[in-house]
Amino acid sequence: MQAKTKEEKKIFEWSKKLKPITKAQKDWGFKNIFKHYVYRTNAKCQCFNCGHEWNNEHPKDTMSLIGCTCPVCGQELQVRTYMKQTDRYGNKSEVIDRSWSYIEEDYMSVMSVYKDYQVIRHYHYYTSCKRGKAREWSCNEIVQDWISPKGKHTIVAHLLTSGPFGNYERWSYRDGLQIRKNSDKYSIDKLWYPRKKMIPEVDRLGIFDDGLGLSMVNKICIMLNDIRMEILYKNKQLDLLYHLVYQKEKLNSLWSSIKICIRNNYIIKDAFIWCDHMELLKSFGKDLRNEKYVCPIDLDVEHQHYNKKMEIINRRKETQRMLNEIEQYESIYEKHICKFNNLKIENKDFIIVPICSVYDFYLEGEILHHCVFNNEYFKDNHSLILSARINDTNRLETIQVNLRDFTISQSHGLCNVNSDYHDVILETIRKQLPVIRKMSRQKLSKELTT
């Protein structure tokens, strides 16, 4: 990608003038990035670092635990193990990796300064070991992160290519270091060289190993771009910082409450719940600058308390909505049910009557805890809904009669479970189906004549 803006062109020219990595930095990375192994047989030991071979004088178990030191290069070595083997008695023992060669690669980062810019340089280490030879390794600069004092981020890097199915990545050195688009694939946060040079703006941030899940470059840019993020970081509000890092609108609305937390040394451990809790309090009209509400002693308990209050309010709104709906359909349903207003089926234990209003549908559903109202059976003009009950409060079952073929479609009691009177109710209604058919036809004929 070609440098387009003045700043990109300036940084691209500056990147060519940076000094190469020093030998001390390169050797420190090699020593601390890779593990140094010894190849061991029953009689011989060979250092994978320098290739030296000597007689094995240590017992197997002792050497596996404490490793050994190469007599030539003086490097501390450890035996390479890759699995556990279990014998027939259930005892687990180490199995030595007797590979003749292996390859490793990793990264090291160095913080430096050029003019008034913070420059973070990333190096790719590659090593290959083969039995009988000294270790071969290389160190190449792959990415430079240039950060201005105001937090503007520019990447100068080699091209990172992927395999045909994204199953591997390789650095392409053909085009050299170029200006690249800001992308997470160029974000490297592995081993850091201990001697760091920082511009004053970065040095004041006091960045530490916080386990946030953000790379060093991201943390620097975020805090330089927004002073509030720096305040959160320095006051150990790490979970809140991670939650609000890409939610500027929410940060703006909650900033006054966050300052109250900081003033009272209240650490927010679960930012998701705390932010939701603040939205709940806002809906209840609470003062979000009051320590009592913003810094609860037990956040979970307080959140549950206001959640229950909100559920009650929502339930009331839903009930009001249903009542409005009842009023809307009451007149329509009245025209349909007027044919059966005089229908009353009596038994020695109960009576069966039609549900004569939409509001009665609502009561039926609430008492028996089923869906006769929610599924809007009152809109079905080809069904007659009956209620078997002892009295208005003691309802037994709700029955649906199909007015096309005059059969019983379904009959259910409390929570859609059949009552003790289920069979008697069905038998009683079957005997009265001719009456229901006659009432339906008589009413229809009268309506047609009118």
C-alpha positions as CSV (number, residue, x, y, z in Angstrom):
1,M,0.0,0.0,0.0
2,Q,1.4,3.4,-1.0
3,A,1.8,6.2,1.5
4,K,-0.9,8.7,0.7
5,T,-1.0,11.4,3.3
6,K,1.8,13.7,4.4
7,E,2.1,12.0,7.7
8,E,2.3,8.5,6.1
9,K,5.0,9.7,3.7
10,K,6.9,11.3,6.5
11,I,6.7,8.1,8.7
12,F,7.7,5.9,5.7
13,E,10.9,7.9,5.1
14,W,11.7,7.9,8.8
15,S,11.3,4.1,9.0
16,K,14.2,3.7,6.6
17,K,16.4,5.7,9.0
18,L,15.8,3.6,12.1
19,K,18.9,1.8,13.4
20,P,19.0,-2.0,13.1
21,I,18.4,-4.2,16.1
22,T,21.6,-4.5,18.3
23,K,23.4,-7.7,19.0
24,A,22.5,-7.5,22.7
25,Q,18.8,-7.3,21.9
26,K,19.0,-10.0,19.3
27,D,20.8,-12.4,21.7
28,W,18.5,-11.6,24.6
29,G,15.5,-12.5,22.4
30,F,17.1,-15.8,21.3
31,K,17.9,-16.8,24.8
32,N,14.5,-16.0,26.3
33,I,12.1,-16.8,23.5
34,F,13.1,-20.4,22.8
35,K,13.5,-23.3,25.1
36,H,16.8,-25.1,24.8
37,Y,16.6,-28.9,24.6
38,V,18.9,-31.9,24.9
39,Y,18.6,-35.0,22.8
40,R,19.1,-38.0,25.0
41,T,19.7,-41.7,24.4
42,N,20.7,-44.3,26.9
43,A,24.4,-43.6,26.3
44,K,24.7,-40.2,24.7
45,C,23.5,-36.6,25.2
46,Q,23.5,-34.0,22.5
47,C,22.9,-30.2,22.9
48,F,20.5,-28.9,20.3
49,N,21.9,-25.4,20.9
50,C,25.5,-25.9,19.8
51,G,25.5,-29.5,18.5
52,H,28.0,-30.8,21.1
53,E,27.7,-34.5,22.1
54,W,28.9,-36.1,25.3
55,N,28.4,-39.3,27.4
56,N,25.2,-39.6,29.5
57,E,26.2,-40.0,33.2
58,H,22.8,-39.1,34.8
59,P,20.0,-41.5,35.5
60,K,17.0,-41.1,33.2
61,D,14.5,-40.0,35.9
62,T,16.9,-37.4,37.4
63,M,17.7,-35.9,34.0
64,S,14.1,-35.6,33.0
65,L,13.3,-33.7,36.2
66,I,16.3,-31.3,36.5
67,G,17.7,-31.2,33.0
68,C,21.4,-30.7,32.4
69,T,24.0,-28.1,31.3
70,C,26.0,-28.2,28.1
71,P,29.7,-28.5,28.9
72,V,30.6,-26.4,25.8
73,C,28.1,-23.5,25.4
74,G,27.0,-23.6,29.1
75,Q,23.4,-23.4,28.2
76,E,20.8,-24.9,30.6
77,L,19.0,-27.7,28.8
78,Q,15.9,-29.7,29.4
79,V,14.8,-33.1,28.0
80,R,12.0,-32.7,25.4
81,T,8.9,-34.7,26.3
82,Y,5.7,-34.8,24.4
83,M,3.4,-37.4,26.0
84,K,2.8,-39.7,29.0
85,Q,3.0,-43.5,28.7
86,T,1.0,-45.8,31.1
87,D,2.2,-49.3,31.9
88,R,0.0,-52.3,32.7
89,Y,0.0,-51.3,36.4
90,G,-1.4,-47.9,35.7
91,N,1.8,-46.0,36.4
92,K,2.5,-43.0,34.1
93,S,6.0,-42.4,32.9
94,E,7.6,-39.8,30.6
95,V,8.3,-40.7,27.0
96,I,11.2,-38.9,25.4
97,D,10.7,-37.1,22.1
98,R,13.5,-38.6,19.9
99,S,12.8,-36.4,16.9
100,W,15.9,-35.8,14.8
101,S,14.8,-32.2,14.1
102,Y,12.2,-29.5,14.9
103,I,11.3,-26.0,14.0
104,E,10.1,-23.1,16.2
105,E,9.1,-19.5,15.6
106,D,8.0,-16.6,17.8
107,Y,8.1,-12.8,18.3
108,M,9.9,-10.2,20.3
109,S,8.9,-6.5,20.6
110,V,11.1,-3.5,21.4
111,M,9.9,0.0,22.4
112,S,11.9,2.8,21.0
113,V,11.5,6.5,20.2
114,Y,12.1,8.5,17.0
115,K,11.7,12.2,17.2
116,D,8.4,12.8,19.1
117,Y,6.9,9.4,18.0
118,Q,6.6,6.2,20.0
119,V,7.9,3.4,17.8
120,I,7.2,-0.2,18.7
121,R,9.3,-2.6,16.6
122,H,8.4,-6.3,16.3
123,Y,10.9,-9.0,15.3
124,H,10.2,-12.5,14.0
125,Y,12.5,-15.2,15.3
126,Y,12.8,-18.5,13.4
127,T,14.9,-21.4,14.5
128,S,15.6,-25.0,13.2
129,C,17.4,-27.7,15.1
130,K,18.8,-30.9,13.6
131,R,20.7,-33.7,15.3
132,G,24.4,-33.5,14.9
133,K,24.4,-29.8,14.0
134,A,24.3,-26.5,15.8
135,R,21.0,-24.6,16.0
136,E,20.3,-22.3,13.1
137,W,18.2,-19.2,13.8
138,S,17.3,-15.8,12.2
139,C,15.8,-12.5,13.4
140,N,13.9,-10.2,11.0
141,E,12.0,-7.0,11.6
142,I,8.4,-7.4,10.4
143,V,6.2,-4.7,11.9
144,Q,6.7,-1.1,13.1
145,D,3.9,0.6,15.1
146,W,4.3,4.4,14.9
147,I,2.2,6.3,17.5
148,S,1.9,10.0,17.7
149,P,1.6,11.9,21.0
150,K,-2.1,12.3,20.2
151,G,-2.6,8.6,19.7
152,K,-2.7,8.4,15.9
153,H,-1.5,4.9,14.8
154,T,0.4,4.1,11.6
155,I,1.6,0.6,10.7
156,V,4.7,0.0,8.6
157,A,5.1,-3.8,8.0
158,H,5.9,-6.6,5.6
159,L,2.9,-8.3,3.9
160,L,1.3,-11.1,5.9
161,T,0.0,-13.7,3.6
162,S,-2.4,-16.6,4.3
163,G,-2.8,-20.1,2.9
164,P,-5.6,-21.0,0.5
165,F,-7.9,-22.0,3.4
166,G,-6.5,-19.6,6.0
167,N,-4.8,-22.5,7.7
168,Y,-1.4,-20.8,8.0
169,E,0.2,-17.4,7.7
170,R,3.6,-16.4,6.3
171,W,5.6,-13.1,6.1
172,S,6.4,-12.0,2.6
173,Y,9.7,-10.1,2.5
174,R,9.5,-9.5,-1.3
175,D,8.1,-5.9,-1.2
176,G,9.9,-4.9,2.0
177,L,8.4,-2.7,4.7
178,Q,5.4,-0.7,3.5
179,I,2.5,1.3,4.9
180,R,-0.3,-1.1,5.8
181,K,-3.9,-0.7,6.8
182,N,-4.7,-0.9,10.5
183,S,-5.6,-4.5,11.1
184,D,-5.6,-6.9,14.0
185,K,-3.5,-9.3,12.0
186,Y,-0.5,-7.0,12.5
187,S,-1.1,-6.8,16.2
188,I,1.7,-8.6,18.1
189,D,2.0,-8.8,21.8
190,K,4.4,-11.5,22.9
191,L,7.8,-11.1,24.6
192,W,9.0,-7.6,25.4
193,Y,12.6,-6.4,25.6
194,P,13.1,-5.2,29.2
195,R,14.8,-1.9,28.3
196,K,12.1,0.4,27.0
197,K,12.4,3.9,25.6
198,M,9.1,5.9,25.8
199,I,7.9,9.4,24.9
200,P,6.6,11.4,27.9
201,E,3.0,10.9,26.8
202,V,3.3,7.1,26.9
203,D,5.5,7.0,30.0
204,R,2.9,8.8,32.1
205,L,0.3,6.1,31.3
206,G,2.1,3.6,33.6
207,I,1.0,0.6,31.5
208,F,1.3,-2.7,33.4
209,D,0.5,-6.4,32.8
210,D,-3.3,-6.2,33.5
211,G,-4.7,-9.2,31.8
212,L,-7.2,-7.0,29.8
213,G,-6.9,-8.9,26.6
214,L,-5.8,-5.7,24.7
215,S,-2.4,-5.5,23.1
216,M,0.1,-2.9,24.2
217,V,-0.4,-0.8,21.0
218,N,-4.2,-0.8,21.4
219,K,-3.9,0.3,25.1
220,I,-1.6,3.1,24.2
221,C,-3.7,4.4,21.3
222,I,-7.0,4.1,23.3
223,M,-5.6,6.1,26.3
224,L,-3.9,8.8,24.2
225,N,-7.1,9.3,22.1
226,D,-9.4,9.6,25.1
227,I,-8.2,10.9,28.5
228,R,-11.2,9.2,30.2
229,M,-9.8,5.8,29.3
230,E,-6.5,6.8,30.9
231,I,-8.4,7.8,34.1
232,L,-10.2,4.4,34.1
233,Y,-6.9,2.6,33.7
234,K,-5.1,4.4,36.4
235,N,-7.9,3.9,38.8
236,K,-8.0,0.1,38.2
237,Q,-11.4,0.2,36.6
238,L,-10.2,-2.4,34.1
239,D,-13.4,-4.3,33.5
240,L,-15.2,-1.1,32.8
241,L,-12.5,0.1,30.4
242,Y,-12.6,-3.2,28.5
243,H,-16.5,-3.0,28.3
244,L,-16.7,0.6,27.2
245,V,-13.6,0.9,25.0
246,Y,-15.7,0.8,21.8
247,Q,-18.9,2.2,23.2
248,K,-18.4,6.0,23.3
249,E,-22.1,6.9,23.6
250,K,-22.5,4.7,26.7
251,L,-19.3,6.1,28.1
252,N,-20.6,9.7,27.6
253,S,-24.0,8.9,29.3
254,L,-22.4,7.1,32.3
255,W,-19.3,9.3,32.8
256,S,-20.8,11.3,35.7
257,S,-21.7,8.1,37.5
258,I,-18.3,6.6,36.9
259,K,-16.6,9.7,38.4
260,I,-18.7,9.1,41.6
261,C,-17.4,5.5,41.7
262,I,-13.8,6.7,41.3
263,R,-14.2,9.4,44.0
264,N,-15.5,6.7,46.4
265,N,-12.8,4.1,45.5
266,Y,-15.6,1.8,44.3
267,I,-14.1,-0.8,41.9
268,I,-16.6,-2.1,39.3
269,K,-15.9,-5.8,39.0
270,D,-18.7,-6.7,36.5
271,A,-19.1,-3.9,34.1
272,F,-22.0,-5.6,32.1
273,I,-24.2,-5.8,35.1
274,W,-23.3,-2.4,36.4
275,C,-24.1,-0.6,33.1
276,D,-27.4,-2.5,32.9
277,H,-28.1,-1.5,36.5
278,M,-27.5,2.1,35.7
279,E,-30.0,1.9,32.8
280,L,-32.6,0.4,35.1
281,L,-32.1,3.2,37.7
282,K,-32.4,5.8,34.9
283,S,-35.8,4.3,33.9
284,F,-36.9,4.6,37.5
285,G,-35.9,8.2,37.7
286,K,-33.2,7.6,40.3
287,D,-30.3,10.1,40.8
288,L,-27.3,8.6,39.0
289,R,-24.9,11.0,40.9
290,N,-26.0,9.6,44.2
291,E,-23.4,7.3,45.9
292,K,-26.3,5.2,47.4
293,Y,-27.4,4.1,43.9
294,V,-24.2,4.2,41.9
295,C,-22.0,2.3,44.4
296,P,-24.2,-0.5,45.8
297,I,-22.7,-2.8,48.4
298,D,-24.1,-5.9,46.7
299,L,-24.6,-5.1,43.0
300,D,-26.3,-8.5,42.2
301,V,-28.9,-8.1,45.0
302,E,-29.7,-4.5,44.0
303,H,-29.9,-5.5,40.3
304,Q,-32.3,-8.3,41.0
305,H,-34.5,-6.0,43.2
306,Y,-34.9,-3.5,40.4
307,N,-35.3,-6.2,37.8
308,K,-38.3,-7.6,39.7
309,K,-39.8,-4.1,40.0
310,M,-39.4,-3.7,36.2
311,E,-41.1,-7.0,35.6
312,I,-44.1,-5.9,37.6
313,I,-44.3,-2.7,35.6
314,N,-44.0,-4.6,32.3
315,R,-46.7,-7.0,33.4
316,R,-49.0,-4.1,34.1
317,K,-48.3,-2.6,30.7
318,E,-49.0,-6.0,29.1
319,T,-52.3,-6.3,31.0
320,Q,-53.3,-2.8,30.0
321,R,-52.5,-3.7,26.4
322,M,-54.6,-6.8,26.6
323,L,-57.5,-4.9,28.1
324,N,-57.4,-2.4,25.3
325,E,-57.4,-5.3,22.9
326,I,-60.4,-6.7,24.7
327,E,-62.4,-3.5,24.2
328,Q,-61.5,-3.5,20.5
329,Y,-62.8,-7.0,19.8
330,E,-65.7,-7.1,22.3
331,S,-68.3,-5.8,19.8
332,I,-67.1,-8.1,17.1
333,Y,-67.2,-11.2,19.3
334,E,-70.6,-10.2,20.6
335,K,-72.1,-10.6,17.1
336,H,-70.7,-14.1,16.8
337,I,-71.7,-15.4,20.3
338,C,-75.2,-13.9,20.4
339,K,-76.5,-17.1,18.7
340,F,-75.6,-19.1,21.8
341,N,-76.3,-16.7,24.6
342,N,-79.2,-18.9,25.9
343,L,-77.1,-22.1,25.8
344,K,-76.7,-23.7,29.2
345,I,-75.8,-27.4,29.7
346,E,-76.4,-28.6,33.2
347,N,-75.1,-31.6,35.1
348,K,-75.4,-32.6,38.7
349,D,-71.8,-31.7,39.4
350,F,-71.2,-28.8,37.0
351,I,-72.6,-26.5,34.3
352,I,-71.3,-25.8,30.8
353,V,-71.9,-22.3,29.3
354,P,-70.4,-20.4,26.4
355,I,-67.7,-17.8,27.0
356,C,-69.8,-14.7,26.3
357,S,-67.2,-11.9,26.2
358,V,-63.6,-11.3,25.3
359,Y,-62.9,-10.4,28.9
360,D,-64.2,-13.8,30.0
361,F,-61.6,-15.3,27.7
362,Y,-58.9,-13.4,29.6
363,L,-60.3,-14.7,33.0
364,E,-60.5,-18.2,31.6
365,G,-56.9,-18.1,30.6
366,E,-55.7,-16.6,33.8
367,I,-57.6,-19.1,36.1
368,L,-56.7,-22.2,34.1
369,H,-53.3,-21.0,32.9
370,H,-53.6,-21.9,29.3
371,C,-53.6,-20.0,26.0
372,V,-57.3,-19.6,25.2
373,F,-56.8,-15.8,25.3
374,N,-53.2,-15.4,24.2
375,N,-53.9,-17.5,21.0
376,E,-57.0,-15.3,20.3
377,Y,-59.6,-18.0,20.0
378,F,-62.2,-15.2,20.2
379,K,-61.3,-14.3,16.6
380,D,-62.2,-17.8,15.3
381,N,-65.8,-17.5,13.8
382,H,-65.9,-21.3,13.1
383,S,-65.5,-22.3,16.8
384,L,-67.7,-22.2,19.8
385,I,-65.7,-21.9,23.1
386,L,-67.5,-23.4,26.1
387,S,-66.5,-23.3,29.8
388,A,-67.2,-26.2,32.2
389,R,-67.4,-24.8,35.7
390,I,-68.8,-25.3,39.2
391,N,-69.0,-21.6,39.7
392,D,-67.3,-18.5,38.3
393,T,-64.1,-19.0,40.3
394,N,-64.0,-22.8,40.2
395,R,-63.6,-23.6,36.5
396,L,-62.9,-27.1,35.3
397,E,-62.2,-27.2,31.6
398,T,-62.3,-25.1,28.4
399,I,-63.9,-26.8,25.4
400,Q,-63.7,-26.0,21.7
401,V,-66.5,-27.1,19.4
402,N,-66.0,-27.0,15.7
403,L,-69.1,-25.3,14.1
404,R,-68.3,-26.7,10.6
405,D,-68.8,-30.4,11.4
406,F,-70.1,-29.9,15.0
407,T,-67.4,-32.1,16.7
408,I,-65.3,-31.5,19.8
409,S,-61.9,-30.2,18.8
410,Q,-60.3,-30.1,22.2
411,S,-61.0,-29.9,25.9
412,H,-58.4,-29.0,28.6
413,G,-58.3,-28.1,32.2
414,L,-55.7,-26.4,34.5
415,C,-52.3,-26.1,32.7
416,N,-53.7,-28.0,29.7
417,V,-54.1,-31.1,31.9
418,N,-57.4,-33.0,31.8
419,S,-59.6,-32.6,35.0
420,D,-61.3,-35.5,36.9
421,Y,-64.5,-34.6,35.1
422,H,-63.0,-34.8,31.6
423,D,-64.8,-37.9,30.4
424,V,-68.1,-36.8,31.8
425,I,-67.8,-33.3,30.3
426,L,-67.1,-34.8,26.8
427,E,-70.0,-37.2,27.1
428,T,-72.4,-34.4,28.3
429,I,-71.4,-32.1,25.4
430,R,-71.7,-34.9,22.8
431,K,-75.3,-35.4,23.8
432,Q,-76.0,-31.7,23.3
433,L,-74.3,-31.3,19.9
434,P,-77.6,-31.6,18.0
435,V,-78.9,-28.7,20.1
436,I,-75.9,-26.6,19.3
437,R,-76.3,-27.4,15.6
438,K,-80.0,-26.5,15.7
439,M,-79.3,-23.2,17.5
440,S,-76.6,-22.3,15.0
441,R,-78.9,-22.9,12.0
442,Q,-81.9,-21.2,13.5
443,K,-79.9,-18.1,14.2
444,L,-78.3,-18.1,10.8
445,S,-81.7,-18.5,9.0
446,K,-83.1,-15.6,11.0
447,E,-80.1,-13.4,10.2
448,L,-80.5,-14.3,6.5
449,T,-84.2,-13.4,6.4
450,T,-83.4,-10.1,8.0
